[in-house]
Amino acid sequence: MRIISRRTLREFVDGLAGHKDRPAVKAALDAWYAEVSRAEWRNSADIKKRYATASIVSAERVVFNLKGNDYRLIAAVDFEKSIVWIKWVGTHGAYDEIDAKEVKHGQ
């Protein structure tokens, strides 16, 4: 899958400067990025095979749990074009304050 955009992940990690979780969050995001880059998902069932705790919230929106469910990543997936758009990344608490179906990159 082609992921748009890694910069979103870097900016999130940079925003955690001085936070005790930063190294673990960076490692979790790097691992997610590496795995998804190699993936060849054809449908949401393929995602669930690898990420059993992922939530399919709509035909194109998926929520991934990261670092023991402390953090969440929302992505839009276009299976035909093999593209994953990162829409949002944040803490579990911040996730509870947003609508995963509507959130747009940068919110």
Jmol script that loads the backbone (N, CA, C; Angstrom):
load data "model"
ATOM      1  N   MET A   1       0.851  -1.173   0.000  1.00  0.00           N
ATOM      2  CA  MET A   1       0.000   0.000   0.000  1.00  0.00           C
ATOM      3  C   MET A   1       0.899   1.239   0.000  1.00  0.00           C
ATOM      4  N   ARG A   2       0.424   2.255  -0.658  1.00  0.00           N
ATOM      5  CA  ARG A   2       1.118   3.549  -0.628  1.00  0.00           C
ATOM      6  C   ARG A   2       0.464   4.392   0.460  1.00  0.00           C
ATOM      7  N   ILE A   3       1.280   4.939   1.339  1.00  0.00           N
ATOM      8  CA  ILE A   3       0.754   5.690   2.474  1.00  0.00           C
ATOM      9  C   ILE A   3       0.979   7.180   2.276  1.00  0.00           C
ATOM     10  N   ILE A   4      -0.068   7.942   2.477  1.00  0.00           N
ATOM     11  CA  ILE A   4      -0.009   9.390   2.379  1.00  0.00           C
ATOM     12  C   ILE A   4      -0.425   9.935   3.743  1.00  0.00           C
ATOM     13  N   SER A   5       0.342  10.541   4.485  1.00  0.00           N
ATOM     14  CA  SER A   5       1.712  10.886   4.291  1.00  0.00           C
ATOM     15  C   SER A   5       2.496  10.587   5.558  1.00  0.00           C
ATOM     16  N   ARG A   6       3.708  10.163   5.373  1.00  0.00           N
ATOM     17  CA  ARG A   6       4.574   9.842   6.516  1.00  0.00           C
ATOM     18  C   ARG A   6       4.861  11.091   7.344  1.00  0.00           C
ATOM     19  N   ARG A   7       4.832  12.233   6.707  1.00  0.00           N
ATOM     20  CA  ARG A   7       5.086  13.490   7.405  1.00  0.00           C
ATOM     21  C   ARG A   7       4.110  13.675   8.573  1.00  0.00           C
ATOM     22  N   THR A   8       2.879  13.256   8.409  1.00  0.00           N
ATOM     23  CA  THR A   8       1.889  13.351   9.479  1.00  0.00           C
ATOM     24  C   THR A   8       2.372  12.601  10.721  1.00  0.00           C
ATOM     25  N   LEU A   9       2.944  11.419  10.502  1.00  0.00           N
ATOM     26  CA  LEU A   9       3.449  10.637  11.625  1.00  0.00           C
ATOM     27  C   LEU A   9       4.649  11.327  12.269  1.00  0.00           C
ATOM     28  N   ARG A  10       5.556  11.830  11.435  1.00  0.00           N
ATOM     29  CA  ARG A  10       6.743  12.526  11.969  1.00  0.00           C
ATOM     30  C   ARG A  10       6.346  13.751  12.782  1.00  0.00           C
ATOM     31  N   GLU A  11       5.408  14.513  12.275  1.00  0.00           N
ATOM     32  CA  GLU A  11       4.971  15.716  12.983  1.00  0.00           C
ATOM     33  C   GLU A  11       4.317  15.367  14.312  1.00  0.00           C
ATOM     34  N   PHE A  12       3.559  14.289  14.345  1.00  0.00           N
ATOM     35  CA  PHE A  12       2.942  13.874  15.600  1.00  0.00           C
ATOM     36  C   PHE A  12       4.017  13.496  16.614  1.00  0.00           C
ATOM     37  N   VAL A  13       4.981  12.690  16.187  1.00  0.00           N
ATOM     38  CA  VAL A  13       6.059  12.275  17.083  1.00  0.00           C
ATOM     39  C   VAL A  13       6.866  13.485  17.541  1.00  0.00           C
ATOM     40  N   ASP A  14       7.153  14.403  16.635  1.00  0.00           N
ATOM     41  CA  ASP A  14       7.887  15.623  17.004  1.00  0.00           C
ATOM     42  C   ASP A  14       7.131  16.408  18.074  1.00  0.00           C
ATOM     43  N   GLY A  15       5.817  16.388  17.995  1.00  0.00           N
ATOM     44  CA  GLY A  15       4.994  17.095  18.972  1.00  0.00           C
ATOM     45  C   GLY A  15       5.038  16.470  20.362  1.00  0.00           C
ATOM     46  N   LEU A  16       5.572  15.268  20.451  1.00  0.00           N
ATOM     47  CA  LEU A  16       5.693  14.584  21.738  1.00  0.00           C
ATOM     48  C   LEU A  16       7.066  14.807  22.381  1.00  0.00           C
ATOM     49  N   ALA A  17       7.839  15.741  21.865  1.00  0.00           N
ATOM     50  CA  ALA A  17       9.183  16.007  22.398  1.00  0.00           C
ATOM     51  C   ALA A  17       9.101  16.192  23.907  1.00  0.00           C
ATOM     52  N   GLY A  18       9.944  15.461  24.629  1.00  0.00           N
ATOM     53  CA  GLY A  18       9.977  15.548  26.073  1.00  0.00           C
ATOM     54  C   GLY A  18       8.965  14.655  26.777  1.00  0.00           C
ATOM     55  N   HIS A  19       8.074  14.040  26.030  1.00  0.00           N
ATOM     56  CA  HIS A  19       7.058  13.157  26.599  1.00  0.00           C
ATOM     57  C   HIS A  19       7.670  11.772  26.806  1.00  0.00           C
ATOM     58  N   LYS A  20       7.395  11.143  27.929  1.00  0.00           N
ATOM     59  CA  LYS A  20       8.006   9.842  28.238  1.00  0.00           C
ATOM     60  C   LYS A  20       7.614   8.750  27.245  1.00  0.00           C
ATOM     61  N   ASP A  21       6.443   8.872  26.617  1.00  0.00           N
ATOM     62  CA  ASP A  21       5.985   7.860  25.653  1.00  0.00           C
ATOM     63  C   ASP A  21       6.591   8.026  24.257  1.00  0.00           C
ATOM     64  N   ARG A  22       7.268   9.125  24.008  1.00  0.00           N
ATOM     65  CA  ARG A  22       7.725   9.431  22.653  1.00  0.00           C
ATOM     66  C   ARG A  22       8.473   8.268  21.978  1.00  0.00           C
ATOM     67  N   PRO A  23       9.499   7.672  22.618  1.00  0.00           N
ATOM     68  CA  PRO A  23      10.209   6.580  21.925  1.00  0.00           C
ATOM     69  C   PRO A  23       9.299   5.399  21.578  1.00  0.00           C
ATOM     70  N   ALA A  24       8.409   5.040  22.478  1.00  0.00           N
ATOM     71  CA  ALA A  24       7.510   3.907  22.220  1.00  0.00           C
ATOM     72  C   ALA A  24       6.492   4.235  21.133  1.00  0.00           C
ATOM     73  N   VAL A  25       5.994   5.467  21.142  1.00  0.00           N
ATOM     74  CA  VAL A  25       5.040   5.880  20.112  1.00  0.00           C
ATOM     75  C   VAL A  25       5.730   5.907  18.750  1.00  0.00           C
ATOM     76  N   LYS A  26       6.934   6.438  18.694  1.00  0.00           N
ATOM     77  CA  LYS A  26       7.688   6.474  17.436  1.00  0.00           C
ATOM     78  C   LYS A  26       7.902   5.059  16.916  1.00  0.00           C
ATOM     79  N   ALA A  27       8.292   4.139  17.797  1.00  0.00           N
ATOM     80  CA  ALA A  27       8.506   2.750  17.387  1.00  0.00           C
ATOM     81  C   ALA A  27       7.215   2.120  16.876  1.00  0.00           C
ATOM     82  N   ALA A  28       6.099   2.380  17.544  1.00  0.00           N
ATOM     83  CA  ALA A  28       4.814   1.816  17.114  1.00  0.00           C
ATOM     84  C   ALA A  28       4.400   2.371  15.755  1.00  0.00           C
ATOM     85  N   LEU A  29       4.566   3.670  15.552  1.00  0.00           N
ATOM     86  CA  LEU A  29       4.199   4.282  14.272  1.00  0.00           C
ATOM     87  C   LEU A  29       5.128   3.818  13.152  1.00  0.00           C
ATOM     88  N   ASP A  30       6.417   3.701  13.446  1.00  0.00           N
ATOM     89  CA  ASP A  30       7.365   3.208  12.441  1.00  0.00           C
ATOM     90  C   ASP A  30       7.030   1.772  12.038  1.00  0.00           C
ATOM     91  N   ALA A  31       6.678   0.947  13.025  1.00  0.00           N
ATOM     92  CA  ALA A  31       6.321  -0.445  12.729  1.00  0.00           C
ATOM     93  C   ALA A  31       5.041  -0.505  11.900  1.00  0.00           C
ATOM     94  N   TRP A  32       4.036   0.296  12.271  1.00  0.00           N
ATOM     95  CA  TRP A  32       2.789   0.331  11.513  1.00  0.00           C
ATOM     96  C   TRP A  32       3.070   0.751  10.072  1.00  0.00           C
ATOM     97  N   TYR A  33       3.851   1.804   9.898  1.00  0.00           N
ATOM     98  CA  TYR A  33       4.170   2.297   8.561  1.00  0.00           C
ATOM     99  C   TYR A  33       4.863   1.216   7.727  1.00  0.00           C
ATOM    100  N   ALA A  34       5.842   0.554   8.316  1.00  0.00           N
ATOM    101  CA  ALA A  34       6.579  -0.485   7.587  1.00  0.00           C
ATOM    102  C   ALA A  34       5.663  -1.636   7.186  1.00  0.00           C
ATOM    103  N   GLU A  35       4.810  -2.070   8.095  1.00  0.00           N
ATOM    104  CA  GLU A  35       3.898  -3.181   7.804  1.00  0.00           C
ATOM    105  C   GLU A  35       2.884  -2.812   6.725  1.00  0.00           C
ATOM    106  N   VAL A  36       2.290  -1.644   6.855  1.00  0.00           N
ATOM    107  CA  VAL A  36       1.260  -1.238   5.896  1.00  0.00           C
ATOM    108  C   VAL A  36       1.878  -0.975   4.521  1.00  0.00           C
ATOM    109  N   SER A  37       3.097  -0.466   4.484  1.00  0.00           N
ATOM    110  CA  SER A  37       3.779  -0.241   3.205  1.00  0.00           C
ATOM    111  C   SER A  37       3.949  -1.539   2.425  1.00  0.00           C
ATOM    112  N   ARG A  38       4.131  -2.628   3.141  1.00  0.00           N
ATOM    113  CA  ARG A  38       4.325  -3.937   2.492  1.00  0.00           C
ATOM    114  C   ARG A  38       3.004  -4.663   2.228  1.00  0.00           C
ATOM    115  N   ALA A  39       1.922  -4.197   2.822  1.00  0.00           N
ATOM    116  CA  ALA A  39       0.632  -4.882   2.712  1.00  0.00           C
ATOM    117  C   ALA A  39       0.058  -4.795   1.304  1.00  0.00           C
ATOM    118  N   GLU A  40      -0.770  -5.763   0.987  1.00  0.00           N
ATOM    119  CA  GLU A  40      -1.498  -5.784  -0.282  1.00  0.00           C
ATOM    120  C   GLU A  40      -2.966  -6.054   0.020  1.00  0.00           C
ATOM    121  N   TRP A  41      -3.598  -5.083   0.674  1.00  0.00           N
ATOM    122  CA  TRP A  41      -4.988  -5.242   1.079  1.00  0.00           C
ATOM    123  C   TRP A  41      -5.929  -5.113  -0.112  1.00  0.00           C
ATOM    124  N   ARG A  42      -6.876  -6.025  -0.205  1.00  0.00           N
ATOM    125  CA  ARG A  42      -7.893  -5.972  -1.250  1.00  0.00           C
ATOM    126  C   ARG A  42      -9.252  -5.561  -0.687  1.00  0.00           C
ATOM    127  N   ASN A  43      -9.398  -5.710   0.645  1.00  0.00           N
ATOM    128  CA  ASN A  43     -10.661  -5.369   1.299  1.00  0.00           C
ATOM    129  C   ASN A  43     -10.427  -5.249   2.800  1.00  0.00           C
ATOM    130  N   SER A  44     -11.471  -4.866   3.526  1.00  0.00           N
ATOM    131  CA  SER A  44     -11.322  -4.661   4.964  1.00  0.00           C
ATOM    132  C   SER A  44     -11.026  -5.966   5.706  1.00  0.00           C
ATOM    133  N   ALA A  45     -11.445  -7.082   5.164  1.00  0.00           N
ATOM    134  CA  ALA A  45     -11.140  -8.372   5.796  1.00  0.00           C
ATOM    135  C   ALA A  45      -9.631  -8.609   5.833  1.00  0.00           C
ATOM    136  N   ASP A  46      -8.928  -8.166   4.799  1.00  0.00           N
ATOM    137  CA  ASP A  46      -7.467  -8.289   4.784  1.00  0.00           C
ATOM    138  C   ASP A  46      -6.837  -7.481   5.912  1.00  0.00           C
ATOM    139  N   ILE A  47      -7.398  -6.317   6.184  1.00  0.00           N
ATOM    140  CA  ILE A  47      -6.896  -5.491   7.289  1.00  0.00           C
ATOM    141  C   ILE A  47      -7.126  -6.218   8.607  1.00  0.00           C
ATOM    142  N   LYS A  48      -8.312  -6.756   8.801  1.00  0.00           N
ATOM    143  CA  LYS A  48      -8.659  -7.429  10.049  1.00  0.00           C
ATOM    144  C   LYS A  48      -7.813  -8.687  10.285  1.00  0.00           C
ATOM    145  N   LYS A  49      -7.341  -9.319   9.209  1.00  0.00           N
ATOM    146  CA  LYS A  49      -6.479 -10.494   9.370  1.00  0.00           C
ATOM    147  C   LYS A  49      -5.191 -10.118  10.089  1.00  0.00           C
ATOM    148  N   ARG A  50      -4.646  -8.958   9.770  1.00  0.00           N
ATOM    149  CA  ARG A  50      -3.381  -8.517  10.374  1.00  0.00           C
ATOM    150  C   ARG A  50      -3.599  -7.682  11.620  1.00  0.00           C
ATOM    151  N   TYR A  51      -4.635  -6.872  11.615  1.00  0.00           N
ATOM    152  CA  TYR A  51      -4.923  -5.970  12.730  1.00  0.00           C
ATOM    153  C   TYR A  51      -6.306  -6.309  13.283  1.00  0.00           C
ATOM    154  N   ALA A  52      -6.365  -7.334  14.100  1.00  0.00           N
ATOM    155  CA  ALA A  52      -7.647  -7.816  14.624  1.00  0.00           C
ATOM    156  C   ALA A  52      -8.374  -6.757  15.445  1.00  0.00           C
ATOM    157  N   THR A  53      -7.624  -5.852  16.076  1.00  0.00           N
ATOM    158  CA  THR A  53      -8.268  -4.828  16.909  1.00  0.00           C
ATOM    159  C   THR A  53      -8.625  -3.569  16.127  1.00  0.00           C
ATOM    160  N   ALA A  54      -8.321  -3.540  14.839  1.00  0.00           N
ATOM    161  CA  ALA A  54      -8.697  -2.381  14.028  1.00  0.00           C
ATOM    162  C   ALA A  54     -10.217  -2.312  13.926  1.00  0.00           C
ATOM    163  N   SER A  55     -10.723  -1.093  13.893  1.00  0.00           N
ATOM    164  CA  SER A  55     -12.173  -0.887  13.749  1.00  0.00           C
ATOM    165  C   SER A  55     -12.469  -0.349  12.359  1.00  0.00           C
ATOM    166  N   ILE A  56     -13.341  -1.021  11.651  1.00  0.00           N
ATOM    167  CA  ILE A  56     -13.780  -0.561  10.341  1.00  0.00           C
ATOM    168  C   ILE A  56     -15.002   0.317  10.623  1.00  0.00           C
ATOM    169  N   VAL A  57     -14.846   1.641  10.493  1.00  0.00           N
ATOM    170  CA  VAL A  57     -15.935   2.538  10.878  1.00  0.00           C
ATOM    171  C   VAL A  57     -16.805   2.959   9.702  1.00  0.00           C
ATOM    172  N   SER A  58     -16.334   2.754   8.491  1.00  0.00           N
ATOM    173  CA  SER A  58     -17.136   3.013   7.299  1.00  0.00           C
ATOM    174  C   SER A  58     -16.490   2.262   6.145  1.00  0.00           C
ATOM    175  N   ALA A  59     -17.050   2.418   4.961  1.00  0.00           N
ATOM    176  CA  ALA A  59     -16.518   1.713   3.800  1.00  0.00           C
ATOM    177  C   ALA A  59     -15.058   2.052   3.540  1.00  0.00           C
ATOM    178  N   GLU A  60     -14.642   3.252   3.958  1.00  0.00           N
ATOM    179  CA  GLU A  60     -13.257   3.635   3.683  1.00  0.00           C
ATOM    180  C   GLU A  60     -12.457   4.020   4.926  1.00  0.00           C
ATOM    181  N   ARG A  61     -13.062   4.120   6.085  1.00  0.00           N
ATOM    182  CA  ARG A  61     -12.353   4.559   7.292  1.00  0.00           C
ATOM    183  C   ARG A  61     -12.025   3.387   8.213  1.00  0.00           C
ATOM    184  N   VAL A  62     -10.768   3.382   8.658  1.00  0.00           N
ATOM    185  CA  VAL A  62     -10.285   2.351   9.567  1.00  0.00           C
ATOM    186  C   VAL A  62      -9.568   3.028  10.722  1.00  0.00           C
ATOM    187  N   VAL A  63      -9.799   2.528  11.932  1.00  0.00           N
ATOM    188  CA  VAL A  63      -9.117   3.031  13.114  1.00  0.00           C
ATOM    189  C   VAL A  63      -8.182   1.929  13.606  1.00  0.00           C
ATOM    190  N   PHE A  64      -6.900   2.263  13.688  1.00  0.00           N
ATOM    191  CA  PHE A  64      -5.891   1.332  14.175  1.00  0.00           C
ATOM    192  C   PHE A  64      -5.532   1.695  15.609  1.00  0.00           C
ATOM    193  N   ASN A  65      -5.419   0.698  16.460  1.00  0.00           N
ATOM    194  CA  ASN A  65      -4.986   0.887  17.838  1.00  0.00           C
ATOM    195  C   ASN A  65      -3.471   0.710  17.879  1.00  0.00           C
ATOM    196  N   LEU A  66      -2.791   1.650  18.503  1.00  0.00           N
ATOM    197  CA  LEU A  66      -1.332   1.613  18.566  1.00  0.00           C
ATOM    198  C   LEU A  66      -0.849   1.695  20.006  1.00  0.00           C
ATOM    199  N   LYS A  67       0.300   1.128  20.242  1.00  0.00           N
ATOM    200  CA  LYS A  67       0.948   1.154  21.557  1.00  0.00           C
ATOM    201  C   LYS A  67      -0.025   0.741  22.657  1.00  0.00           C
ATOM    202  N   GLY A  68      -0.516  -0.479  22.530  1.00  0.00           N
ATOM    203  CA  GLY A  68      -1.405  -1.029  23.541  1.00  0.00           C
ATOM    204  C   GLY A  68      -2.711  -0.277  23.683  1.00  0.00           C
ATOM    205  N   ASN A  69      -3.184   0.297  22.601  1.00  0.00           N
ATOM    206  CA  ASN A  69      -4.441   1.043  22.553  1.00  0.00           C
ATOM    207  C   ASN A  69      -4.348   2.409  23.244  1.00  0.00           C
ATOM    208  N   ASP A  70      -3.142   2.867  23.554  1.00  0.00           N
ATOM    209  CA  ASP A  70      -2.970   4.209  24.124  1.00  0.00           C
ATOM    210  C   ASP A  70      -3.139   5.281  23.061  1.00  0.00           C
ATOM    211  N   TYR A  71      -2.869   4.918  21.813  1.00  0.00           N
ATOM    212  CA  TYR A  71      -2.936   5.859  20.689  1.00  0.00           C
ATOM    213  C   TYR A  71      -3.782   5.258  19.588  1.00  0.00           C
ATOM    214  N   ARG A  72      -4.358   6.129  18.772  1.00  0.00           N
ATOM    215  CA  ARG A  72      -5.182   5.697  17.649  1.00  0.00           C
ATOM    216  C   ARG A  72      -4.726   6.400  16.381  1.00  0.00           C
ATOM    217  N   LEU A  73      -4.899   5.718  15.264  1.00  0.00           N
ATOM    218  CA  LEU A  73      -4.598   6.279  13.953  1.00  0.00           C
ATOM    219  C   LEU A  73      -5.810   6.010  13.073  1.00  0.00           C
ATOM    220  N   ILE A  74      -6.331   7.064  12.464  1.00  0.00           N
ATOM    221  CA  ILE A  74      -7.469   6.931  11.549  1.00  0.00           C
ATOM    222  C   ILE A  74      -6.944   7.083  10.134  1.00  0.00           C
ATOM    223  N   ALA A  75      -7.331   6.154   9.285  1.00  0.00           N
ATOM    224  CA  ALA A  75      -6.895   6.193   7.894  1.00  0.00           C
ATOM    225  C   ALA A  75      -8.080   5.937   6.968  1.00  0.00           C
ATOM    226  N   ALA A  76      -8.009   6.545   5.808  1.00  0.00           N
ATOM    227  CA  ALA A  76      -8.941   6.234   4.724  1.00  0.00           C
ATOM    228  C   ALA A  76      -8.200   5.303   3.775  1.00  0.00           C
ATOM    229  N   VAL A  77      -8.873   4.261   3.346  1.00  0.00           N
ATOM    230  CA  VAL A  77      -8.227   3.261   2.497  1.00  0.00           C
ATOM    231  C   VAL A  77      -8.961   3.158   1.168  1.00  0.00           C
ATOM    232  N   ASP A  78      -8.198   3.275   0.083  1.00  0.00           N
ATOM    233  CA  ASP A  78      -8.734   3.046  -1.257  1.00  0.00           C
ATOM    234  C   ASP A  78      -8.113   1.740  -1.740  1.00  0.00           C
ATOM    235  N   PHE A  79      -8.877   0.666  -1.660  1.00  0.00           N
ATOM    236  CA  PHE A  79      -8.355  -0.647  -2.004  1.00  0.00           C
ATOM    237  C   PHE A  79      -8.013  -0.758  -3.481  1.00  0.00           C
ATOM    238  N   GLU A  80      -8.814  -0.145  -4.348  1.00  0.00           N
ATOM    239  CA  GLU A  80      -8.560  -0.206  -5.791  1.00  0.00           C
ATOM    240  C   GLU A  80      -7.221   0.410  -6.164  1.00  0.00           C
ATOM    241  N   LYS A  81      -6.917   1.551  -5.560  1.00  0.00           N
ATOM    242  CA  LYS A  81      -5.687   2.269  -5.882  1.00  0.00           C
ATOM    243  C   LYS A  81      -4.526   1.913  -4.953  1.00  0.00           C
ATOM    244  N   SER A  82      -4.789   1.063  -3.956  1.00  0.00           N
ATOM    245  CA  SER A  82      -3.769   0.660  -2.976  1.00  0.00           C
ATOM    246  C   SER A  82      -3.159   1.855  -2.254  1.00  0.00           C
ATOM    247  N   ILE A  83      -4.032   2.738  -1.785  1.00  0.00           N
ATOM    248  CA  ILE A  83      -3.572   3.946  -1.091  1.00  0.00           C
ATOM    249  C   ILE A  83      -4.216   4.007   0.293  1.00  0.00           C
ATOM    250  N   VAL A  84      -3.404   4.385   1.271  1.00  0.00           N
ATOM    251  CA  VAL A  84      -3.868   4.629   2.637  1.00  0.00           C
ATOM    252  C   VAL A  84      -3.564   6.082   2.955  1.00  0.00           C
ATOM    253  N   TRP A  85      -4.603   6.858   3.271  1.00  0.00           N
ATOM    254  CA  TRP A  85      -4.431   8.264   3.650  1.00  0.00           C
ATOM    255  C   TRP A  85      -4.551   8.374   5.160  1.00  0.00           C
ATOM    256  N   ILE A  86      -3.513   8.847   5.805  1.00  0.00           N
ATOM    257  CA  ILE A  86      -3.579   9.069   7.243  1.00  0.00           C
ATOM    258  C   ILE A  86      -4.405  10.328   7.466  1.00  0.00           C
ATOM    259  N   LYS A  87      -5.496  10.174   8.194  1.00  0.00           N
ATOM    260  CA  LYS A  87      -6.395  11.296   8.448  1.00  0.00           C
ATOM    261  C   LYS A  87      -6.160  11.923   9.811  1.00  0.00           C
ATOM    262  N   TRP A  88      -5.745  11.100  10.794  1.00  0.00           N
ATOM    263  CA  TRP A  88      -5.609  11.613  12.148  1.00  0.00           C
ATOM    264  C   TRP A  88      -4.790  10.621  12.961  1.00  0.00           C
ATOM    265  N   VAL A  89      -3.995  11.133  13.892  1.00  0.00           N
ATOM    266  CA  VAL A  89      -3.290  10.297  14.858  1.00  0.00           C
ATOM    267  C   VAL A  89      -3.284  11.048  16.180  1.00  0.00           C
ATOM    268  N   GLY A  90      -3.525  10.320  17.265  1.00  0.00           N
ATOM    269  CA  GLY A  90      -3.564  10.966  18.569  1.00  0.00           C
ATOM    270  C   GLY A  90      -3.771   9.965  19.686  1.00  0.00           C
ATOM    271  N   THR A  91      -3.933  10.489  20.882  1.00  0.00           N
ATOM    272  CA  THR A  91      -4.144   9.635  22.048  1.00  0.00           C
ATOM    273  C   THR A  91      -5.551   9.053  22.028  1.00  0.00           C
ATOM    274  N   HIS A  92      -5.727   8.014  22.797  1.00  0.00           N
ATOM    275  CA  HIS A  92      -7.045   7.401  22.922  1.00  0.00           C
ATOM    276  C   HIS A  92      -8.035   8.430  23.474  1.00  0.00           C
ATOM    277  N   GLY A  93      -7.600   9.212  24.438  1.00  0.00           N
ATOM    278  CA  GLY A  93      -8.471  10.243  25.007  1.00  0.00           C
ATOM    279  C   GLY A  93      -8.898  11.279  23.991  1.00  0.00           C
ATOM    280  N   ALA A  94      -7.952  11.738  23.162  1.00  0.00           N
ATOM    281  CA  ALA A  94      -8.280  12.716  22.127  1.00  0.00           C
ATOM    282  C   ALA A  94      -9.212  12.097  21.085  1.00  0.00           C
ATOM    283  N   TYR A  95      -9.040  10.818  20.815  1.00  0.00           N
ATOM    284  CA  TYR A  95      -9.896  10.109  19.858  1.00  0.00           C
ATOM    285  C   TYR A  95     -11.355  10.141  20.318  1.00  0.00           C
ATOM    286  N   ASP A  96     -11.561  10.027  21.623  1.00  0.00           N
ATOM    287  CA  ASP A  96     -12.923  10.034  22.157  1.00  0.00           C
ATOM    288  C   ASP A  96     -13.632  11.367  21.918  1.00  0.00           C
ATOM    289  N   GLU A  97     -12.900  12.403  21.574  1.00  0.00           N
ATOM    290  CA  GLU A  97     -13.458  13.741  21.366  1.00  0.00           C
ATOM    291  C   GLU A  97     -13.771  14.062  19.901  1.00  0.00           C
ATOM    292  N   ILE A  98     -13.475  13.128  18.992  1.00  0.00           N
ATOM    293  CA  ILE A  98     -13.664  13.396  17.563  1.00  0.00           C
ATOM    294  C   ILE A  98     -14.632  12.388  16.951  1.00  0.00           C
ATOM    295  N   ASP A  99     -15.034  12.654  15.723  1.00  0.00           N
ATOM    296  CA  ASP A  99     -15.856  11.720  14.950  1.00  0.00           C
ATOM    297  C   ASP A  99     -14.951  11.081  13.902  1.00  0.00           C
ATOM    298  N   ALA A 100     -14.650   9.810  14.080  1.00  0.00           N
ATOM    299  CA  ALA A 100     -13.724   9.114  13.189  1.00  0.00           C
ATOM    300  C   ALA A 100     -14.192   9.100  11.738  1.00  0.00           C
ATOM    301  N   LYS A 101     -15.487   9.188  11.508  1.00  0.00           N
ATOM    302  CA  LYS A 101     -16.005   9.169  10.145  1.00  0.00           C
ATOM    303  C   LYS A 101     -15.822  10.518   9.436  1.00  0.00           C
ATOM    304  N   GLU A 102     -15.703  11.576  10.210  1.00  0.00           N
ATOM    305  CA  GLU A 102     -15.670  12.917   9.639  1.00  0.00           C
ATOM    306  C   GLU A 102     -14.328  13.632   9.734  1.00  0.00           C
ATOM    307  N   VAL A 103     -13.453  13.192  10.644  1.00  0.00           N
ATOM    308  CA  VAL A 103     -12.203  13.905  10.862  1.00  0.00           C
ATOM    309  C   VAL A 103     -11.391  13.978   9.565  1.00  0.00           C
ATOM    310  N   LYS A 104     -10.778  15.142   9.355  1.00  0.00           N
ATOM    311  CA  LYS A 104      -9.966  15.360   8.167  1.00  0.00           C
ATOM    312  C   LYS A 104      -8.529  15.607   8.598  1.00  0.00           C
ATOM    313  N   HIS A 105      -7.608  15.338   7.719  1.00  0.00           N
ATOM    314  CA  HIS A 105      -6.187  15.566   8.008  1.00  0.00           C
ATOM    315  C   HIS A 105      -5.996  16.992   8.536  1.00  0.00           C
ATOM    316  N   GLY A 106      -5.243  17.106   9.616  1.00  0.00           N
ATOM    317  CA  GLY A 106      -4.946  18.415  10.164  1.00  0.00           C
ATOM    318  C   GLY A 106      -5.889  18.876  11.253  1.00  0.00           C
ATOM    319  N   GLN A 107      -6.937  18.109  11.529  1.00  0.00           N
ATOM    320  CA  GLN A 107      -7.869  18.492  12.599  1.00  0.00           C
ATOM    321  C   GLN A 107      -7.359  18.031  13.934  1.00  0.00           C
TER     322      GLN A 107
END
end "model"
wireframe off; spacefill off
backbone 0.3
color backbone group
